[in-house]
Amino acid sequence: MKKWLVTLTLLLACGSAWSIEKPVNAGAKQDKPVTLWFVRHGKTLLNTLDRVQGWADSPLTDEGKQVARYLGAGLKSVPFGGFYTSDAGRQRETMQIILQQTGREAVRPTELTGLREVFFGSFEGSFNKEMAAAAAAQLGLPNAQALFAGMKAGTLSVERSINAIAAADPAGQAENYQQVKARTQAALRTIIDNALREKQSNVLIISSGSAIQIMISDLTTDPEKNKPLANSAVVKIVYQNGKLTVTELGNMSYIDAGKKLLAQQPQA
């Protein structure tokens, strides 16, 4: 691996220590549901170079920025009351583009480290195929291509793939499925508690692909949950009276709608 690439793009997050928050307060009956709009960040430099990007970070590409603008336009009519990201630059950047597109530039999103992507240990910054080959060996698969095929088809669960990566990390530092599930679902509970207290009906949250997959892994039986999320895809979760329901999984229609809306605007 070229050292300049790691130096420029491997920016390990250094936020405050994370701890499990209290569960959702299941007290008074809700008048209205809380709709949580989880979005995977826009396409980044490391995504384009096909390199592992967990706690490593890199900026959005021009394409990533443009798609985030489309998404912002597609979500402009949603009356969001709360806004969250992790402390990763790519998530912050995606949120800021959406806020600008929706006329909410003054909003300061809340950062939760529990929304970070999976930490891939010593694989951070390496080529995805190298990490996949190591995980495939742990699972008894012939090669990286077999692992990618299982993920794309949704036949390989995110739990098995993440645990295989953790087991294959030579440094033994990569997070396993249960660790990521605990912190992402704790962040989810915090967001819901805040929304109930502040009477927010819609909340926008920018996170990362594998983190979102793990968070919802036991909230739905839809096999689509095992398929990787595209950049800027939407996963919608509705909370009401103690029940969480995943209503949309990897929805790209808001991007398409926003693109059409922006195309209709007069050119400056």
C-alpha positions as CSV (number, residue, x, y, z in Angstrom):
1,M,0.0,0.0,0.0
2,K,1.3,3.4,-0.9
3,K,2.2,5.4,2.2
4,W,1.0,8.7,0.7
5,L,-2.5,7.4,0.3
6,V,-2.7,6.3,3.9
7,T,-1.3,9.6,5.1
8,L,-3.8,11.6,3.1
9,T,-6.9,9.6,3.7
10,L,-6.5,7.3,6.7
11,L,-7.8,9.8,9.3
12,L,-8.8,7.8,12.3
13,A,-11.6,9.4,14.3
14,C,-10.7,10.4,17.8
15,G,-14.0,11.3,19.4
16,S,-15.0,10.8,23.1
17,A,-15.4,7.4,24.6
18,W,-18.8,5.8,23.8
19,S,-21.0,4.2,26.4
20,I,-24.4,2.4,26.2
21,E,-27.3,4.9,26.7
22,K,-30.5,4.1,28.5
23,P,-33.3,2.3,26.6
24,V,-36.2,4.2,25.1
25,N,-38.7,5.5,27.6
26,A,-41.9,3.5,27.0
27,G,-44.1,5.7,29.1
28,A,-47.1,7.7,27.7
29,K,-48.7,6.5,24.5
30,Q,-47.5,8.5,21.4
31,D,-49.9,10.6,19.5
32,K,-47.8,10.5,16.3
33,P,-45.0,8.1,15.1
34,V,-41.4,9.1,14.9
35,T,-39.9,8.5,11.4
36,L,-36.2,8.0,11.3
37,W,-34.5,8.7,8.0
38,F,-31.1,6.9,7.9
39,V,-28.9,7.8,5.0
40,R,-25.6,6.3,3.9
41,H,-23.0,9.1,3.2
42,G,-22.2,10.2,-0.3
43,K,-19.5,8.6,-2.4
44,T,-16.0,9.3,-1.3
45,L,-12.4,9.2,-2.5
46,L,-11.7,5.9,-0.8
47,N,-15.0,4.4,-2.2
48,T,-13.8,5.4,-5.7
49,L,-10.4,3.8,-5.1
50,D,-12.1,0.7,-3.8
51,R,-10.3,0.9,-0.4
52,V,-11.5,-0.1,3.0
53,Q,-13.2,2.9,4.8
54,G,-14.4,2.3,8.3
55,W,-13.0,4.7,10.9
56,A,-10.6,5.8,8.1
57,D,-12.1,8.8,6.4
58,S,-11.9,10.7,3.0
59,P,-13.9,13.6,1.4
60,L,-16.8,13.2,-1.0
61,T,-16.0,13.1,-4.7
62,D,-17.7,15.6,-7.1
63,E,-20.1,12.8,-7.9
64,G,-20.8,12.2,-4.2
65,K,-21.6,15.8,-3.7
66,Q,-23.9,16.0,-6.7
67,V,-25.9,12.9,-5.6
68,A,-26.1,14.4,-2.1
69,R,-27.6,17.6,-3.6
70,Y,-30.2,15.5,-5.5
71,L,-31.1,13.7,-2.2
72,G,-31.4,17.0,-0.4
73,A,-33.8,18.3,-3.1
74,G,-35.8,15.1,-2.9
75,L,-36.1,15.5,0.9
76,K,-36.8,19.2,1.0
77,S,-40.5,18.8,1.7
78,V,-39.9,16.6,4.8
79,P,-40.3,18.6,8.0
80,F,-37.2,17.3,9.9
81,G,-37.0,18.3,13.5
82,G,-33.7,16.5,14.4
83,F,-30.4,16.0,12.7
84,Y,-27.6,13.5,13.5
85,T,-24.2,12.3,12.2
86,S,-21.2,10.6,13.6
87,D,-17.9,12.5,13.9
88,A,-16.7,11.2,10.5
89,G,-16.0,14.0,7.9
90,R,-17.8,12.2,5.1
91,Q,-21.0,12.0,7.1
92,R,-20.7,15.7,8.2
93,E,-20.1,16.7,4.6
94,T,-23.1,14.8,3.3
95,M,-25.3,16.4,6.0
96,Q,-24.1,19.9,5.2
97,I,-24.9,19.5,1.5
98,I,-28.4,18.2,2.3
99,L,-29.0,21.1,4.8
100,Q,-27.9,23.6,2.2
101,Q,-30.1,22.1,-0.4
102,T,-33.1,22.3,2.0
103,G,-32.5,25.8,3.2
104,R,-31.4,24.7,6.7
105,E,-27.8,26.0,6.7
106,A,-28.0,27.3,10.2
107,V,-28.8,23.8,11.7
108,R,-26.0,22.2,13.8
109,P,-26.4,18.5,13.8
110,T,-25.8,16.4,16.9
111,E,-22.8,14.0,16.6
112,L,-23.0,10.5,18.1
113,T,-19.9,8.3,17.9
114,G,-22.2,5.3,18.0
115,L,-23.1,6.2,14.3
116,R,-19.6,5.5,13.1
117,E,-18.9,2.9,10.5
118,V,-17.5,-0.4,11.5
119,F,-13.8,-0.3,12.6
120,F,-12.0,-2.7,10.3
121,G,-8.7,-2.7,12.3
122,S,-5.5,-3.3,10.3
123,F,-7.5,-3.6,7.1
124,E,-8.3,0.2,7.2
125,G,-7.1,1.9,4.0
126,S,-6.2,-1.4,2.2
127,F,-8.0,-2.7,-0.9
128,N,-11.4,-4.1,-0.3
129,K,-10.5,-7.3,-2.2
130,E,-7.7,-7.9,0.3
131,M,-10.0,-7.7,3.3
132,A,-12.6,-9.8,1.5
133,A,-10.1,-12.5,0.6
134,A,-9.1,-12.8,4.3
135,A,-12.7,-12.9,5.4
136,A,-13.5,-15.5,2.7
137,A,-10.8,-17.8,4.0
138,Q,-12.4,-17.6,7.5
139,L,-15.7,-18.6,6.0
140,G,-14.3,-21.4,3.9
141,L,-15.1,-19.6,0.7
142,P,-12.8,-20.0,-2.3
143,N,-12.0,-16.3,-2.8
144,A,-13.0,-12.7,-2.4
145,Q,-15.3,-12.9,-5.4
146,A,-17.3,-15.6,-3.7
147,L,-17.7,-13.4,-0.6
148,F,-18.7,-10.4,-2.7
149,A,-21.3,-12.5,-4.6
150,G,-22.9,-13.7,-1.4
151,M,-23.1,-10.1,-0.1
152,K,-24.6,-8.8,-3.4
153,A,-27.2,-11.6,-3.5
154,G,-28.1,-11.1,0.2
155,T,-27.3,-14.8,1.0
156,L,-24.4,-14.0,3.2
157,S,-25.6,-12.3,6.4
158,V,-23.9,-9.1,7.6
159,E,-23.3,-10.8,10.9
160,R,-21.3,-13.6,9.3
161,S,-19.3,-11.3,7.0
162,I,-18.4,-8.8,9.8
163,N,-17.4,-11.5,12.3
164,A,-15.3,-13.1,9.6
165,I,-13.5,-9.8,9.0
166,A,-12.9,-9.4,12.7
167,A,-11.5,-12.9,13.0
168,A,-9.2,-12.3,10.1
169,D,-7.7,-9.1,11.3
170,P,-4.1,-9.8,12.1
171,A,-4.0,-7.1,14.7
172,G,-7.2,-8.4,16.4
173,Q,-8.6,-4.8,16.6
174,A,-11.5,-4.9,14.1
175,E,-15.0,-4.7,15.6
176,N,-17.2,-7.7,15.5
177,Y,-20.9,-7.7,14.8
178,Q,-22.1,-7.6,18.4
179,Q,-19.9,-4.6,19.3
180,V,-21.2,-2.6,16.3
181,K,-24.8,-3.7,17.0
182,A,-24.6,-2.6,20.6
183,R,-23.3,0.9,19.8
184,T,-25.5,1.6,16.8
185,Q,-28.7,0.5,18.5
186,A,-27.7,2.5,21.6
187,A,-27.4,5.6,19.3
188,L,-30.8,4.7,17.9
189,R,-32.4,4.6,21.3
190,T,-30.8,8.0,22.2
191,I,-32.2,9.5,19.0
192,I,-35.7,8.2,19.7
193,D,-35.6,9.4,23.3
194,N,-34.6,12.9,22.1
195,A,-37.3,12.9,19.4
196,L,-40.0,11.9,21.9
197,R,-38.8,14.6,24.4
198,E,-38.6,17.3,21.7
199,K,-41.8,16.1,19.9
200,Q,-40.0,15.6,16.6
201,S,-41.9,13.6,14.0
202,N,-39.0,13.3,11.4
203,V,-35.3,12.9,12.1
204,L,-32.5,12.8,9.6
205,I,-29.5,10.7,10.4
206,I,-26.3,10.3,8.3
207,S,-24.3,7.1,9.0
208,S,-22.4,4.5,7.0
209,G,-23.4,1.4,5.1
210,S,-22.3,-1.6,7.2
211,A,-23.2,0.3,10.4
212,I,-26.8,0.8,9.2
213,Q,-27.1,-2.8,8.1
214,I,-26.0,-4.1,11.5
215,M,-28.3,-1.7,13.3
216,I,-31.4,-3.0,11.5
217,S,-30.3,-6.6,11.2
218,D,-32.7,-7.9,13.9
219,L,-35.4,-5.2,13.2
220,T,-36.6,-6.8,9.9
221,T,-36.8,-10.1,8.2
222,D,-36.5,-8.6,4.7
223,P,-33.6,-10.4,3.0
224,E,-32.6,-7.2,1.4
225,K,-31.1,-6.1,4.7
226,N,-28.0,-8.2,3.9
227,K,-27.3,-6.4,0.6
228,P,-24.8,-3.5,0.7
229,L,-26.4,-0.1,0.7
230,A,-25.6,2.3,-2.2
231,N,-24.1,5.7,-1.4
232,S,-26.9,8.2,-0.3
233,A,-29.5,5.4,-0.1
234,V,-32.3,5.8,2.5
235,V,-33.3,3.4,5.2
236,K,-36.5,4.5,6.9
237,I,-37.5,3.3,10.4
238,V,-40.8,4.2,12.1
239,Y,-41.1,4.1,15.9
240,Q,-44.4,4.1,17.7
241,N,-45.3,2.9,21.2
242,G,-42.2,0.8,21.7
243,K,-42.3,-0.8,18.2
244,L,-39.7,-0.3,15.5
245,T,-40.7,-1.0,11.9
246,V,-38.3,-0.8,8.9
247,T,-40.5,0.6,6.1
248,E,-37.9,1.4,3.4
249,L,-34.6,-0.4,2.8
250,G,-32.0,1.2,0.4
251,N,-34.5,3.5,-1.2
252,M,-32.9,5.6,-4.1
253,S,-36.2,7.2,-5.3
254,Y,-35.6,10.4,-3.3
255,I,-32.4,10.9,-5.3
256,D,-34.3,10.5,-8.6
257,A,-37.0,12.8,-7.5
258,G,-34.5,15.5,-6.4
259,K,-32.7,15.2,-9.7
260,K,-35.9,15.9,-11.6
261,L,-36.7,18.8,-9.4
262,L,-33.3,20.4,-9.9
263,A,-33.5,19.9,-13.6
264,Q,-36.8,21.9,-13.7
265,Q,-35.2,24.9,-12.0
266,P,-34.2,27.8,-14.2
267,Q,-30.4,28.1,-14.8
268,A,-28.7,31.1,-13.2
